[in-house]
């Protein structure tokens, strides 16, 4: 009887996330007793637009994208149902370059975002660089970290992502 009650209680309890957090050393989040729940089976496709750079620190825009993933997975969504793309232009492009290119651009400084970016790429996060801004900054495709994508422009990247069902982060 006790075993039957335990099984019944487990089956009626809300499912706990088994996939999260996706990123252990960044993207902090908390559990939320939300009123607006993500419908079961819904896939979130979300895009962030990042321009600001933080030399010497992890990029806060990249960190926000990781937090989005961790918070949804940590609150019950399957990791496979959360897709994130980050469109990057302006000074933040430097944080997507290989170590030699980054050091040359910033006087020998190490890229504090590199490990985070590499881990996020490995978990399926897309980093897309604005080709117009990269050209203006003298950043070539060969300078980019492996897996970082190059678009004609940030605007074209957003248009393609929107057509693929991504919503843009409004803040």
LINCOR-V561242 format. One record per residue. N is the residue number from 1. D_CENTER is the distance of its C-alpha to the mean C-alpha in Angstrom with 2 decimals. Layout:
# LINCOR-V561242
N,D_CENTER  N,D_CENTER
This chain:
# LINCOR-V561242
1,46.69  2,44.29  3,42.12  4,42.16  5,41.12  6,38.23  7,36.99  8,37.44  9,35.49  10,32.58  11,32.52  12,32.67  13,29.98  14,26.48  15,24.20  16,22.08  17,18.62  18,19.22  19,15.76  20,14.20  21,12.88  22,10.51  23,9.99  24,13.44  25,13.65  26,10.88  27,9.08  28,12.62  29,13.69  30,17.06  31,18.97  32,20.18  33,23.37  34,22.10  35,24.56  36,22.15  37,20.83  38,18.54  39,21.22  40,21.49  41,20.33  42,18.18  43,15.01  44,12.26  45,10.73  46,8.89  47,8.32  48,7.94  49,10.74  50,10.88  51,14.35  52,15.23  53,15.58  54,16.54  55,18.84  56,19.56  57,16.58  58,12.88  59,11.25  60,10.95  61,8.67  62,5.95  63,7.30  64,7.33  65,3.83  66,4.53  67,7.80  68,7.39  69,6.78  70,9.49  71,11.69  72,12.09  73,12.68  74,14.75  75,16.72  76,17.75  77,15.49  78,15.28  79,12.03  80,13.23  81,13.30  82,9.69  83,8.08  84,5.15  85,6.17  86,6.38  87,10.15  88,11.65  89,15.33  90,17.82  91,17.91  92,14.19  93,14.98  94,16.94  95,14.03  96,13.08  97,16.70  98,18.64  99,20.52  100,23.84  101,22.60  102,20.68  103,23.80  104,26.12  105,24.34  106,24.16  107,27.48  108,26.56  109,23.72  110,21.11  111,17.43  112,15.98  113,12.34  114,13.27  115,13.11  116,9.66  117,8.49  118,10.92  119,9.89  120,6.26  121,8.29  122,10.76  123,8.95  124,8.40  125,5.07  126,7.19  127,8.01  128,11.18  129,13.85  130,16.66  131,19.76  132,22.10  133,20.58  134,20.25  135,23.90  136,24.99  137,23.52  138,25.07  139,21.89  140,22.63  141,20.60  142,22.12  143,20.67  144,17.01  145,15.33  146,15.89  147,13.44  148,12.37  149,13.88  150,16.45  151,17.44  152,20.82  153,19.35  154,16.45  155,18.68  156,19.17  157,15.51  158,15.14  159,18.39  160,17.47  161,14.21  162,16.35  163,19.02  164,16.73  165,16.17  166,12.89  167,13.48  168,12.58  169,11.64  170,15.17  171,14.70
